[in-house]
Amino acid sequence: MIEKISQRECYGDVTLDDGVRHVLWRTTPEEAEWFVQEFEKVPNLYVADGHHRTAAAFNVGKRREAIAKS
């Protein structure tokens, strides 16, 4: 699936000051669901860099979910 998606034209391609390149591709809802299913197979995940942003994003998602339910 990743090979298929990465063959498309990207909508974002930037190399930051630290030399790390970030390339972004759009996915269909079905393709996005594939990624969700693949990550659900990972029993534990440790984010070494960016863990504060990851936690903040998780909290924002939970708040949005609570607002949507109310």
Stockholm file with secondary structure:
# STOCKHOLM 1.0

chainA/1-70         MIEKISQRECYGDVTLDDGVRHVLWRTTPEEAEWFVQEFEKVPNLYVADGHHRTAAAFNVGKRREAIAKS
#=GR chainA/1-70 SS CHHHHHTSCCSEEEECTTSCEEEECCCCHHHHHHHHHHHHTCSCCCCSSSHHHHHHHHHHHHHHHHHHHC
#=GC SS_cons        CHHHHHTSCCSEEEECTTSCEEEECCCCHHHHHHHHHHHHTCSCCCCSSSHHHHHHHHHHHHHHHHHHHC
//
